[in-house]
Amino acid sequence: MLTIRQTSMLISLQDTGRAGLRHWGVPASGALDWLAHSLASRLVGNAAELASLEITGPGARLHFSELTIISLVGADLGAELDGQPIALGRAWLVRPNSELSFNQRRHGARCYLAVAGGFNITPQLGSQSCLLGAPWSGYLAQPLRIGDQLSYNQPDLSIAGRSLDTTSIDSSQSLIRYLPNRRLANKIQRQFQAQTWCISSKSNRMGYRCAGQALAAPAKPVRSFGVVPGTIQLPPDGQPIVLLADAQTTGGYPVLGVVIRADLPKLAQRLPSEYLQFQPIGLTLAERAFAEQLNLLKANFELEPLILGTPI
């Protein structure tokens, strides 16, 4: 059993999201940093369709009552297991009655904790992802709070000590690449690209509101149409909104473009008051960047000796 002893800014269950339901108005949801979630899952032998914990910011303390194996990928939040620092990108043996704490934000915003065998959570609409405010009850409609408990399955102890090199994942660069909407005036696109935008405190998992010098939004009204995570909307106030995993499925604002999927993890590792700058990119380069990330998920494991003891 995993018990939440202390929370951070936000802790929620997230997997790869709800596919194929956008035409019914159901947001995809899922991990904001899909790559970190997928790597953490692979380290402990889970399918990416099994939820991990998306932990935003430091401060969380988690208690494990039973033996398991965990991995952490994404933000470095100063994780310690029973007082000993543990690294990202490795499968760690966790003994019964152990405590995992996240004590200091060093870089990034969201860390993904995968537990070998997955959590015993009944899916909603085919997914174990939490959609905040969804019309169902339980942990898949609300963040995890102090005292909440999640049971997990028995692990395969042979995977302890696995590691993956995640150093090639660079989320520190502020440049976010996007496919520009060529139908929008070039002047607006140039102004958008030239600015450094601050992520507003009004941001959440639905979208990042960008604060800066207002752009001149087109006066001509736009009919509502389908949108996806990464869509960059331009509302009448001229402050762009980058839609994220929990965003609505349709929108009626003009669109500056769409953030490429390979750079959605970069967005996920930013928090309000931090800055973004957007860079146009072509479709061929966007596909190549995504293919390179998929190759990370195929990388071979390395085996390291167990530091916290041998399996019992």
C-alpha positions in Angstrom: 0.0 0.0 0.0 1.2 3.5 -0.9 0.0 6.2 1.5 0.2 10.0 0.9 1.8 11.4 4.0 2.4 14.9 2.5 1.5 16.4 -0.8 3.3 18.7 -3.2 1.6 21.3 -5.5 -0.3 18.5 -7.3 -0.1 14.7 -7.3 -2.3 12.8 -9.7 -2.5 9.4 -11.4 -1.7 9.7 -15.1 -1.1 7.3 -18.0 -1.1 7.8 -21.8 -4.6 9.3 -21.7 -8.0 8.6 -23.2 -7.6 8.0 -27.0 -10.4 8.1 -29.5 -13.0 10.0 -27.4 -12.4 13.6 -28.5 -15.4 13.5 -30.8 -17.5 12.9 -27.7 -16.0 16.0 -26.0 -13.8 13.9 -23.7 -10.3 15.5 -23.1 -7.4 13.2 -23.6 -5.8 13.9 -20.2 -2.8 11.8 -19.4 0.8 12.6 -18.4 1.9 16.2 -19.4 5.4 14.8 -19.9 4.5 11.7 -21.9 8.1 10.8 -22.4 9.1 10.8 -18.7 6.0 8.8 -17.9 6.8 6.2 -20.6 10.4 5.9 -19.6 9.5 5.4 -15.9 7.0 2.8 -16.8 9.5 0.9 -19.0 12.1 0.8 -16.3 9.7 -1.1 -14.0 8.3 -3.4 -16.7 4.9 -1.6 -17.0 3.0 -0.8 -20.1 2.6 2.9 -20.6 -1.1 2.4 -20.3 -0.6 1.8 -16.6 -0.7 5.0 -14.5 2.2 6.5 -12.8 2.1 9.3 -10.2 2.6 12.8 -11.7 4.2 14.7 -8.9 4.4 18.5 -9.5 7.0 20.4 -7.4 8.7 19.3 -4.2 7.3 18.6 -0.7 5.6 15.2 -1.2 6.2 12.3 1.2 5.0 8.8 0.4 5.0 5.7 2.6 5.3 2.2 1.2 4.0 -0.6 3.4 4.9 -3.5 1.2 7.9 -4.5 -0.9 8.0 -3.0 -4.4 10.2 -1.6 -7.1 9.9 2.0 -8.3 11.4 4.3 -10.8 11.6 8.1 -11.1 11.9 10.0 -14.4 11.4 13.7 -15.2 12.1 16.6 -12.8 14.8 16.3 -10.2 12.9 17.1 -7.0 15.6 15.9 -4.6 14.1 12.4 -4.0 15.3 10.5 -1.0 14.3 6.9 0.0 14.6 6.4 3.8 16.9 9.4 3.9 19.2 8.2 1.1 19.3 10.2 -2.2 18.1 8.2 -5.2 18.8 9.0 -8.8 16.4 9.4 -11.7 16.3 6.8 -14.5 16.7 3.7 -12.4 14.6 0.8 -10.9 14.9 1.0 -7.1 14.1 -1.7 -4.6 11.8 -0.4 -1.9 11.5 -2.4 1.3 8.4 -2.6 3.5 7.7 0.5 5.6 9.9 2.8 3.6 9.3 6.5 3.0 10.1 8.4 -0.2 10.4 12.2 0.0 10.9 14.9 -2.5 12.8 17.7 -0.7 14.1 20.2 -3.2 13.4 21.3 -6.7 16.7 21.3 -8.6 15.4 21.3 -12.2 12.1 20.6 -14.0 8.6 20.7 -12.6 7.1 17.2 -12.8 8.5 13.9 -11.7 6.9 10.6 -12.7 6.8 7.7 -10.2 6.1 4.3 -11.6 5.5 1.2 -9.4 6.3 -2.2 -10.8 3.0 -4.0 -11.6 1.0 -0.9 -11.5 -1.7 0.5 -9.1 -5.0 -1.3 -8.5 -7.2 1.4 -10.0 -10.3 0.8 -12.0 -10.1 2.6 -15.4 -12.6 5.2 -16.4 -13.3 5.3 -20.2 -10.4 3.0 -20.8 -7.8 5.0 -18.9 -6.3 5.3 -15.4 -5.6 9.0 -15.9 -7.0 11.6 -13.5 -9.1 14.3 -15.3 -9.6 17.0 -12.7 -13.3 17.8 -12.2 -14.5 14.8 -14.3 -18.1 13.7 -13.8 -17.0 10.5 -12.0 -15.8 10.0 -8.4 -12.5 8.8 -6.9 -8.9 9.3 -7.6 -9.4 9.7 -11.3 -11.4 12.9 -10.8 -9.4 14.6 -8.1 -5.8 15.1 -7.0 -4.3 12.8 -4.3 -4.5 14.2 -0.8 -2.9 13.5 2.6 -4.1 10.1 3.8 -5.1 8.7 0.4 -4.0 5.1 -0.2 -3.2 3.2 -3.4 -2.6 -0.5 -3.5 -0.1 -2.0 -5.9 0.7 -5.3 -7.4 3.6 -7.7 -6.6 6.7 -6.8 -8.5 9.1 -8.8 -10.5 12.2 -8.5 -8.3 14.6 -9.3 -11.2 14.1 -5.8 -12.6 15.7 -4.1 -9.6 18.9 -2.3 -10.6 17.8 -1.6 -14.2 18.8 1.9 -15.5 18.4 4.0 -18.6 20.4 6.9 -19.7 18.0 9.9 -19.6 20.7 12.6 -19.8 19.9 13.2 -23.5 16.4 14.5 -22.5 17.0 18.3 -22.3 14.1 20.2 -20.9 16.2 23.2 -19.8 16.0 25.1 -23.1 13.2 27.7 -23.2 12.7 27.5 -27.0 9.5 25.6 -27.7 9.1 24.5 -31.4 5.8 24.8 -33.1 4.2 24.3 -36.5 2.9 27.8 -37.4 -0.5 28.6 -38.9 0.5 29.9 -42.3 -3.0 31.5 -42.7 -2.3 33.9 -39.9 -0.7 37.2 -40.8 3.1 37.1 -40.9 3.4 40.2 -38.7 1.5 38.5 -35.8 3.7 35.4 -36.1 6.9 37.5 -36.1 5.7 39.3 -33.0 4.8 36.1 -31.3 8.2 34.5 -32.0 10.2 37.6 -31.0 8.7 37.7 -27.5 9.7 35.9 -24.3 6.5 34.9 -22.7 5.9 34.4 -18.9 3.7 31.5 -17.8 0.8 33.1 -15.9 -0.2 32.0 -12.4 -3.7 31.3 -14.0 -2.2 28.3 -15.8 -3.2 24.7 -15.0 -3.3 21.3 -16.7 -5.8 22.6 -19.2 -3.4 25.1 -20.6 -0.6 27.6 -20.0 -1.6 31.2 -20.3 1.3 33.3 -21.7 1.7 36.8 -20.4 3.5 39.5 -22.4 3.0 42.3 -24.8 -0.4 41.7 -26.3 -0.7 40.6 -29.9 -3.3 42.0 -32.2 -5.8 39.2 -32.5 -7.7 39.1 -35.8 -11.0 40.9 -35.6 -12.8 38.4 -37.9 -14.7 35.8 -35.8 -13.7 32.1 -36.0 -16.1 29.2 -36.0 -15.4 26.6 -33.4 -13.3 23.7 -34.6 -11.4 20.8 -33.1 -8.2 21.4 -31.1 -5.5 19.2 -29.6 -2.9 19.5 -26.8 -0.3 21.8 -28.0 -2.7 24.1 -29.9 -1.7 27.8 -29.4 -4.8 29.9 -29.2 -4.9 33.7 -29.5 -7.9 35.1 -27.5 -9.1 38.7 -27.9 -6.8 40.0 -25.1 -3.8 39.1 -27.2 -2.2 36.8 -24.6 -1.6 33.3 -26.1 -2.9 30.1 -24.5 -1.1 26.8 -25.0 -3.5 24.0 -24.6 -2.4 21.0 -22.5 -3.6 17.5 -21.8 -6.8 18.4 -19.9 -7.9 21.0 -22.4 -11.3 21.2 -24.1 -11.8 19.4 -27.4 -13.1 22.4 -29.5 -12.2 26.1 -29.6 -13.3 29.3 -31.3 -10.1 31.4 -31.0 -7.7 32.0 -33.8 -4.7 29.6 -33.7 -1.1 30.7 -34.0 0.0 27.1 -34.5 0.6 23.8 -32.7 3.5 22.9 -30.4 5.2 19.8 -31.8 4.7 16.6 -29.7 8.4 16.3 -29.1 8.4 19.6 -27.2 5.3 19.0 -25.0 7.6 17.4 -22.4 9.5 20.7 -22.3 6.3 22.6 -21.5 5.5 20.1 -18.8 8.7 20.8 -17.0 7.9 24.5 -16.6 5.9 26.2 -13.8 4.1 29.6 -13.6 6.5 32.6 -13.5 9.0 30.9 -15.8 9.5 31.9 -19.4 9.0 30.4 -22.8 10.0 31.5 -26.3 8.5 29.9 -29.5 10.4 28.9 -32.6 8.7 27.9 -35.9 9.7 24.5 -37.3 8.8 22.5 -40.4 6.9 19.2 -40.4 9.9 17.1 -41.5 12.0 18.3 -38.6 9.1 17.9 -36.2 8.6 14.2 -37.2 12.4 13.6 -36.9 12.4 15.0 -33.3 9.5 12.8 -32.4 11.2 9.7 -33.9 14.3 10.4 -31.8 12.3 10.4 -28.7 10.6 7.1 -29.6 14.1 5.7 -30.0 14.8 6.5 -26.4 12.0 4.1 -25.4 13.7 1.3 -27.3 17.1 1.8 -25.6 18.8 -1.1 -23.9 18.8 -1.3 -20.1 22.0 -1.1 -18.1 22.3 -3.2 -15.0 23.7 -1.7 -11.8 24.3 -3.3 -8.4 21.7 -2.8 -5.8 22.7 -0.1 -3.3 19.8 -0.4 -0.9 20.3 -4.2 -0.4 19.4 -7.4 -2.1 15.8 -8.5 -2.8 14.2 -10.4 0.1 
